[in-house]
Amino acid sequence: MEILEDKYLQSMRQVADPIADNTINSLLQHKEITELKDVFKNLVYNREIDTDKMPEAIKEYFTQNEKLPDFANIGLINKAQSAFAKFGPSIILAYFHKSLPECYACGMGAEVLGMTGRLTNHTRRRVAQTAQFVMDVMTPGGLNKNGKGISSALKVRLVHASIRYYLKKSVEEGKESYDYNKMGKPINQEDLVGTMLAFSVVVIQGVEKLGVKVQQEEKEAILHLWKVVGYMIGIKEEIMPKDFQQAEQLWAKITSRLYAKTNAGIQLNNHLIEMLQEIIPKHSYDGIVYLLMNHLIDDKAKIILDVKTNYQHRFLTLILGFILDILLKFDSNSRFSRYFTNHLNLILLNELKSYVSENESIDILVPPGLHSDWEDNHDKSDKILGIF
């Protein structure tokens, strides 16, 4: 299988996203760089984008790329979104405590994130926006015509192109040092497909480690949804895995190539931990962030990221793993695990939901239907957790 070969993956590090990059270049041919900065800020800070007020190149970009790829299977997309409605809180928790950290363990990608400051600065805003992106594409109807998931994916794609442009400019001006031969183009095809797998395969692995059963057809459906989203953010179809088994193999191959200790990766994860700890201890769950990360993150990634642990964390992690393994085997509907993760997830979302940064506010919008389902389980979890 070519996509699992080092030579092929290395060649994909020199391929970025010509469509989005050409859009940015076209914009610069007709506009000043100050206007590009205004467009970039609009894309990053505003949830709703009024394309009528955007430059012509941006309008054309949205119009020409809003269609789902030919391989998109609406039935599988609906199944994936139904799974999100069922155990979305577990997905969000796995995203915070496994998916993001394992992305940060991929050294070259973490270096680019560190250079751009996308996540080292204003961590809560950046993580909140990514969580919103996940909900936009996974909410039922999110990938329908004019769905929020489509506009969110196209925004992300342009933000990536803007970052590539600004980083290239900074290197040319001597403000940053970047080895294109060694690292490839910033946010290249290997990095992009790795991120897509982190949001699908890695998240599912985390959900199951939280004691929630995910059926094989649900795994395939979630992977398919993220392949569709991946295509819309500029990933070439040829580099995507054909099924969940190959996706797991590809993730293992990419991490074997890219896992590396970097100051940027450690700093990114420490910022994430600090943000989560600001939120959760207020609700008497002190230590749960390290407990979940130690339980969920790949052992090699934990070493790379210097995830702190002590004897108490190790002991509690073993106990947690033992309990969740039992629940996974004997709780056929994963009721306890889902109630528990709903409880923690709603704490996180409620704390992240509205805050002010640099005099700008941002909200996480949980669709009413999902919020109602998750709140119902949250109430049940309060009763269950109150027993202990």
N, C-alpha and C positions, 0 to 999 in steps of 0.2 A: 504494500500500500504506500503510494508515493507520499501522502501527507504525513506519514510517520517516519520519513527519512530525514536525517540531519541536513543533507545537501539541499533538499527541497525547502525545508523550513528556513534554512539560512538564506536562501535566495529570496524568500518572502519578506525578509527583514529589509530588503531594498525596495519593496513595493509599498506605497502608501495608499492614497485614494485620489486618483486623478480627477474625478468628477468634482469632489468638494474643493480640492486644491485649485482647480481651474476656475471655480466660482470665485474664490478669494482673489486669484490673480486678475480675473476679469473685472472685479470690483475695483481693484487698485489701478487698473488702466484708465478708469473713468472718474475715480474719486481720490481725494486726498487720504493719506494714512489716518488723519484725525477722524475722518468719517468711518473708516474701518473700525477704529477703536469704539466709536459710538455704536456701530452695528454689533460688535462683539459684546459690549456691555448689555445691549438690548437682548441678545440671545441668552446671555448668562443670567441676568437678573430678573427678566420678565417671564412669567409663566405663559401668558398669552402673547403670541406674536401677531401683530397686524401687518401682514405682508404687503398690504396696499401702501403702507407708509415706509416700506423698505426699498432700497435701490433695486433697479430692474434686474440685475444679475441674481439677487436673492429671490425675487419673485419667480423668475424662470426656474431657479433651482428647486424651489418647493413644488412648483407645478409639474416639472418633469420627473420628479422622484417620489411622488406621493403614492404611487401605485405599488401594491404588494408584488413580490416576485412571482413568476409563473409557477414555481414549485410550491407556493403557499397552499396549504390544505386547511380550509376553514373549519372542517370537523375537528382536526387535531388542535387548532388554535383554540376553539371553543372548549375542548376537553382540558387543555392546559389552564385556561382562565377559570374553569370550574374548579380545578384542583386548587388554584390560588384562593378562590372564595372559601374553600374548605379548610386549608391549612396555611393560608397566607402568613399569619403571625410567625409560624415556625420558619417560613422562608425568609422573612425580614430579620429574625434573630440570627439565622445562619449567615445571612448576608453581612451583618455587622460583626459577628464573632468568628467567622471562618473565611468567607469568600474574599472580603476586603483584605484581611491580613495575608492570605495566601497570594493575593495579587502583589502585595507589598514585598513579599519574599522573592519575587521575580526581579532580580537586581537591576537590569537595564531599564525596564519599565518604570521602576521606582525612581531611578535617577532622573528620568524625564519629568515625572511628576514633581520631584523635588526642585528641578530647575524652573519649572513654570510656576511653582507656588500654588498650583491648583488645589492642593489639599493641605499643605503645611500651613497656609494662611486661611483663616476663617473656616476652620474644620467643620463646625456645625452646619454652616450654610452649604458647603460643598457636599457633605455626606447627606444632608437633608434633600438636596436636589437630586442626588443619585437614587435615594430611596423613593422619591417622587417619580422618577423615571421608571423604576421597577413597577410601581403601582400603576402608572399610566399604561404600560404595555401589557400588564398581566390582568388588569381589571376587565371583566366581561364587556365586550364592545370596544375595547381600547384600540384595536387594530382594524375596526370597521372604517369605511370611508368617512373622512373628517374626524376620526377618533383621536383622542389626545395622545395615544401612544405613537401614532404616525408622526405628528408634529414634533413630539418630544425626541424621537429617534433622529429626525432630520436636523433638529437643532444640535443635538450631540455631535452629529457628523460635521457640521459647520464649525462648531467649537474646536473639534480636533484639528481641522484644517487651519483654523486661525492660530492654534498653538504651534503647529508646524511652521507656519509663516513667521510668527514672532520669534521662535527659537532660532530659526535660520538667520533671521535678521540680527539677533543678539550675538550669534556666533560670528557673523561677518563683521560686526562692529567691535568684536573682541570682548564683549561683556560676559560671554559664556564660552566654555570649552566643551566641544562635543566631537567625538570620533565617529564619523559617519561610516567608515569602513568596518569598524568593530561593532558598533551598536545598531547600524542600519538607520533607516529614516525614523524619525520620532513617530510614535503611534502607528507602527507599520502593521502589515497583515498578520504576522505571527503574534504580535502583542494584542491585536484586535480579536483574533480568534481565541487567544488565551483568556481574554476578558469575557468573551461570550461563553466560554466553557465554565468560567468561574461563577457566572450568573445562572448557569443551568446545572451542569454536572456536579460542581463543587457544592452548590447550595443544596441540591438533593441529597448528597452525601451527609451534609450537616443536618438536614431535616431528619434523616433516618437515625443519626446519632443522638438526636433529641427524643427518640422513641416514637416517632410518627411513621407509620407504614405508608410507603409510596408504591402503588401498583406499577408493574412494568409498563403498561400502556400509558400511565400518567407520566412516567419518566420520559418515554418517547415523545409524548405530546409537548411536555415542557421544553425538551431539547428542540423540537421542531419550531415552537414559537420563537425561541431565542435565535434559531437559524434565520428565521424570517426577519427578526429585528436586526440581527447581525448584517444581513444583506442590506437593510435600509440604512445602516450606519457605515456602509462601505466595505464590508467583508466580501471577498470574492467567493462565489459558490464552490469553486474547485478546491478550496482549502478547508471546507467544512466537512465534518464527519457524517457518514451516511446514517448511523444509528447510535444508540446510547452506548453500546459496547465499544464501538470505535471511538466515541467521544471520550470515554474514560481512558482509553489507550493514548489518545492524542494529548489529553491533559497530562498524563504521566510522562509522555515524551517531552512536552514543552517544559514541564517543571524540572525534568532531568537536565535540560539544556540551560534553563534560565535561573533556577534557584541560586541565589548568591547573596552573601551578606553585604549590605551597603549601609552607610550612615543614613542615606535618604529613606530606605525601607524601614529601618529601625525608628527613625524620627516620625515617619508617617503613621506607623502603628502606635507609637507612644501618644501621638496627638489624638488618635482614635480612642485609645484607652482612657485618656484624660477626659475626653468629651463624654464617654459613656459613664465614667465614674462620677462626673458632675451631676448626672441625671439620676442614676439608680440608687446611690446611698440615701438620698432623701426619702426613699420609701423602704428603708430598713433591709436592703439587700446588699449590704457592704460585702465586697469580695466576690460577688457573683460574676463580674466581668472577667476576672482572672480565672475563675472556676470554669466558665463557659468556654473561654479561649483555650484553656489547657485541655478541656474535654474534646473540643471540636477541631482545633487546628492540627494539621499534619505535623508529625513529630519533627521532621527535618525543618519545616517552616518555623516551628517554635524556637528551635536553636538559632536559626538565621536571624529571627526578629528579636532575640533576647527576651522572650516573654518570661517575665519574672514568675517564680514559683517558690513555694516553701513547703515544708512537710505537711502543714495543714491543707494547702491547696492540693498537694498530691494525694493525700488521704481522701479528701472530699471528692476529688475528681474520680478516683477509683470507685468510691461509693456511688456517685452519680452515674457513672458508666454502668455499674452493676445493676442499679435500679432501672435505668432506661433500657438496658438489654432485656431484662425480664419483662418490662412493659411491652417492648416491641414483639416479644414472643407470645405473650398471653393476653394482652389487651387488644383484641382484634380491631377495635375501632379507634385505638390510640387516644381514648377520651382524656385520660389524665394528662398525658403529654401535651395534647392540644390545649387543654384548659390552662396548664402552667405556662406554655409559651404565649398564649393569648394575653395572659396577665402581664408578663414582662414586656411584650411587644407594645401593648397599649400604653404602658408607662413611658416607653421610649418615644412613641409617636406623639403622645400628648405633650411631652416635654419639648420635642423638636418642632412641634406643630407651628408655633408662632414665636418668633424672637426677633430682636432688632440688632443688626450689625451694620456699623458705619452709617447709621441713620436710615437704613433700608430694611424693610421687613419682608419676610418670606414665610409662606404657609405650606405645610404639607396637607394636601387635600385627599382625604380618604373618602372614596365614593360612598354615598349613604347606604347602599345595599350591603357593601362589605363591612362598613362600620357597624351596622345593625347586627350582622352575624357575629362579628368579633366581640362586640359589647355583650351579646347574649352569653357567649362562652366566658367572657371576662367575669360576669356576675357569678356564673357557676364555679369558676376557678377560685373566686374569693371564698365561697362556701367550703370548697374542698381544702384549700390551703389553711383555712381557719381551724381545721381539725388538728393541725400539727403545732 
